[in-house]
Amino acid sequence: MSHPAAARPARCETWKYTDVSAIKRRVPCHPAQAGEDDLTAENLPEGAALEKLPAQTPVPEWRPDPEDCMAAFWDEVWRLGAWKLTLPAQARTSDNAPVILNRGANARLIVQAGPHADVTVIEKDTQARGPVSALEGLDNDSYSSSPRRRGSSEILPPKDSRIRGNDGSFVEGPAEGQYGCSVTHIDLEEGASLRHLRGGAYGESHTQVETLHARVDAGALYDLVLAQSGGETVRSTVYLDLDGPGAHASICGAAALNGKAHRDAYVRVRHSAPECTSNQTMKWVLGGMAKGVFRGKVIVDPGAQKTDAYQLSNAVLLSETAEMNNCPELEIYADDVKCSHGATTGQIDEDCLFYMRARGIPRDTALRLYLESFLSEGLGWAAAEQTARDLVLPDLLC
Amino acid sequence: MLEIRNLHVRAGDKDILKGLSFHLKPGEVHAIMGPNGAGKSTLSHVLAGREGYEITDGEVVFDGKDLLEMEPEERAALGLFLAFQYPVEIPGVQTSTFLKTAINAQRKFRGEGEIEALDFLKTLKKTLKSLNIPEDMIKRPVNVGFSGGEKKRIEILQMAMLQPRFGILDETDSGLDIDAMRIVADGINALRTPERSFLVITHYQRLLDYIVPDQVHVLADGRIVESGGPELAKKLEADGYAAYERAQ
């Protein structure tokens, strides 16, 4: 199959910060190689079913931005075949046994949750090519000295700027490029509740592009956590449609990047019904020449009164060459709503580090603790669950 | 235990400490009092190893070692503890986890093994009770959402758990009501031993009613301008600092 015409490198607002043409080169649209679109599940609740949908299965109904030049691309990818996880009405997972989905980087998935299902899903990319430590690229300058006598010399050991792979070895140069391209559709029926963690740690030459669309019906709750680290180019597009009164969606994200990694998260939340709530909380740790992009867009349709929405993006830059771009957007067509946004980009909080060091904790440990605590806030519900925390934090802070 | 000789400290282009000297023996409690901007907090920060200060002259000897050559964590492991005027919030790190991490980091530095979990919990529970701190508070992230008084009590909890040999209390009384001050002062007094020393930095004499110092020093414009017994604190309470400021 040739590249879909839809993946054209046009002027495309929703992809402003991430080069579509580069993705087109890196993500050939052909049936995935063996294993790359596999998906297995553990701890399925009673009555739940996981099935492989055949190629050419019709694309679920979804509403991407009209100007999203990649929308048709995702549809073509979907038609290569997908997985479907059906969660029946009233399905339950206990906190100690969430559904674990082990998926290849190219897996396509639809999750359909019946009325009042209450399920936790942890989705992990098993084909990630090794995490990248944001700590490795820390500027030497940020290791400033404590008060010393004038004239006393202090030579600090240079930090190794190479990238450490999953097995602890160093990767000297770009390995063979890897790519992943995944499409996910979530459909939550009335009163359903889904906590969804998507985690992955990518090697330095990995390109991952993914799109996720969720439709949330009346009184349903969707809590999504994106916890991905590393990668050369990683772009997540998230479309959330709050379609029924009282629906709620929460999107949290934590990313630790280094080297020349480029991480772009685009989140569009559409409030179509009254009394819906949504929040977005993104946490970034960027070292080396890494670049982060967060575009959060909230659209409040006419009639979606009593909407309550906020978005927040906080970034810590570990080097002078790291970069963060925040672009909050609000489009409000109703007159009785509460919408807010905020973004900060800063350096390590030296006061916090000093506090820990003054208690005897060495700087390296203090820094790790500090970054872990910072990123934890971007893990949302997953931060409180040990299983999720164990799965994600070691990758984020390897 | 602690000898400060002719200490000169600069922050940016401003000289803050301009030849400060005093000597603290084991078991002694010294109070540093002085007006705003005299250099009291600078002194506590420099002793604990905070960055951003330049030592232009003088020396600080702690137990025969050059304190100024050490990193903050080394100073802590050797027994120096700073109770912060403004304790920092650390979201995402449970207070009890933080305490245990700190204790084990200090033990590791001293070449000791990690603390037994049971011993840690036993000591922690006992200390919490003595400081009137609810147990659920230490399950919360460090200082996050705590009131000013709660933060100060958590500082004393940390000091009691870390068992330092020299404690610096930087305006620990600020933000405390009378009852909280009594609890904090009792916690500090319980830690007084013939080997452990304290430097109490405060604006007011009130705290020194509870923690009776061996010596009181008046710090004004970067120097110790007068030293005396506990009666000096009472005199300052009555007369204020105007006389010292006029003398500069």
HADDOCK unambig.tbl for C-alpha pairs under 7 A between the chains (distance, minus, plus):
assign (segid A and resid 145 and name CA) (segid B and resid 51 and name CA) 6.28 0.50 0.50
assign (segid A and resid 146 and name CA) (segid B and resid 49 and name CA) 5.35 0.50 0.50
assign (segid A and resid 146 and name CA) (segid B and resid 50 and name CA) 5.65 0.50 0.50
assign (segid A and resid 146 and name CA) (segid B and resid 51 and name CA) 4.43 0.50 0.50
assign (segid A and resid 146 and name CA) (segid B and resid 71 and name CA) 6.25 0.50 0.50
assign (segid A and resid 147 and name CA) (segid B and resid 46 and name CA) 6.46 0.50 0.50
assign (segid A and resid 147 and name CA) (segid B and resid 49 and name CA) 5.87 0.50 0.50
assign (segid A and resid 147 and name CA) (segid B and resid 50 and name CA) 6.47 0.50 0.50
assign (segid A and resid 147 and name CA) (segid B and resid 51 and name CA) 5.59 0.50 0.50
assign (segid A and resid 147 and name CA) (segid B and resid 52 and name CA) 6.84 0.50 0.50
assign (segid A and resid 147 and name CA) (segid B and resid 53 and name CA) 5.38 0.50 0.50
assign (segid A and resid 147 and name CA) (segid B and resid 54 and name CA) 5.73 0.50 0.50
assign (segid A and resid 147 and name CA) (segid B and resid 55 and name CA) 6.29 0.50 0.50
assign (segid A and resid 147 and name CA) (segid B and resid 68 and name CA) 6.58 0.50 0.50
assign (segid A and resid 148 and name CA) (segid B and resid 54 and name CA) 6.49 0.50 0.50
assign (segid A and resid 148 and name CA) (segid B and resid 55 and name CA) 5.71 0.50 0.50
assign (segid A and resid 148 and name CA) (segid B and resid 68 and name CA) 5.60 0.50 0.50
assign (segid A and resid 148 and name CA) (segid B and resid 69 and name CA) 6.15 0.50 0.50
assign (segid A and resid 149 and name CA) (segid B and resid 54 and name CA) 6.96 0.50 0.50
assign (segid A and resid 149 and name CA) (segid B and resid 55 and name CA) 4.84 0.50 0.50
assign (segid A and resid 149 and name CA) (segid B and resid 56 and name CA) 6.15 0.50 0.50
assign (segid A and resid 149 and name CA) (segid B and resid 57 and name CA) 6.94 0.50 0.50
assign (segid A and resid 150 and name CA) (segid B and resid 54 and name CA) 6.74 0.50 0.50
assign (segid A and resid 150 and name CA) (segid B and resid 55 and name CA) 5.98 0.50 0.50
assign (segid A and resid 150 and name CA) (segid B and resid 56 and name CA) 5.54 0.50 0.50
assign (segid A and resid 352 and name CA) (segid B and resid 88 and name CA) 5.96 0.50 0.50
assign (segid A and resid 354 and name CA) (segid B and resid 50 and name CA) 6.52 0.50 0.50
assign (segid A and resid 355 and name CA) (segid B and resid 88 and name CA) 6.71 0.50 0.50
assign (segid A and resid 357 and name CA) (segid B and resid 72 and name CA) 5.64 0.50 0.50
assign (segid A and resid 357 and name CA) (segid B and resid 73 and name CA) 4.83 0.50 0.50
assign (segid A and resid 358 and name CA) (segid B and resid 48 and name CA) 6.48 0.50 0.50
assign (segid A and resid 358 and name CA) (segid B and resid 72 and name CA) 5.29 0.50 0.50
assign (segid A and resid 358 and name CA) (segid B and resid 73 and name CA) 5.58 0.50 0.50
assign (segid A and resid 358 and name CA) (segid B and resid 76 and name CA) 5.81 0.50 0.50
assign (segid A and resid 358 and name CA) (segid B and resid 82 and name CA) 6.97 0.50 0.50
assign (segid A and resid 359 and name CA) (segid B and resid 73 and name CA) 6.56 0.50 0.50
assign (segid A and resid 359 and name CA) (segid B and resid 76 and name CA) 5.79 0.50 0.50
assign (segid A and resid 359 and name CA) (segid B and resid 102 and name CA) 5.70 0.50 0.50
assign (segid A and resid 360 and name CA) (segid B and resid 73 and name CA) 3.97 0.50 0.50
assign (segid A and resid 360 and name CA) (segid B and resid 74 and name CA) 6.62 0.50 0.50
assign (segid A and resid 360 and name CA) (segid B and resid 76 and name CA) 4.85 0.50 0.50
assign (segid A and resid 360 and name CA) (segid B and resid 77 and name CA) 5.51 0.50 0.50
assign (segid A and resid 360 and name CA) (segid B and resid 102 and name CA) 5.61 0.50 0.50
assign (segid A and resid 360 and name CA) (segid B and resid 105 and name CA) 5.96 0.50 0.50
assign (segid A and resid 360 and name CA) (segid B and resid 106 and name CA) 5.36 0.50 0.50
assign (segid A and resid 361 and name CA) (segid B and resid 73 and name CA) 5.75 0.50 0.50
assign (segid A and resid 361 and name CA) (segid B and resid 102 and name CA) 5.48 0.50 0.50
assign (segid A and resid 361 and name CA) (segid B and resid 105 and name CA) 5.49 0.50 0.50
assign (segid A and resid 362 and name CA) (segid B and resid 73 and name CA) 5.71 0.50 0.50
assign (segid A and resid 373 and name CA) (segid B and resid 90 and name CA) 7.00 0.50 0.50
assign (segid A and resid 373 and name CA) (segid B and resid 91 and name CA) 5.68 0.50 0.50
assign (segid A and resid 373 and name CA) (segid B and resid 92 and name CA) 4.26 0.50 0.50
assign (segid A and resid 373 and name CA) (segid B and resid 93 and name CA) 5.86 0.50 0.50
assign (segid A and resid 374 and name CA) (segid B and resid 91 and name CA) 6.99 0.50 0.50
assign (segid A and resid 374 and name CA) (segid B and resid 92 and name CA) 6.99 0.50 0.50
assign (segid A and resid 376 and name CA) (segid B and resid 92 and name CA) 5.94 0.50 0.50
assign (segid A and resid 377 and name CA) (segid B and resid 92 and name CA) 6.87 0.50 0.50
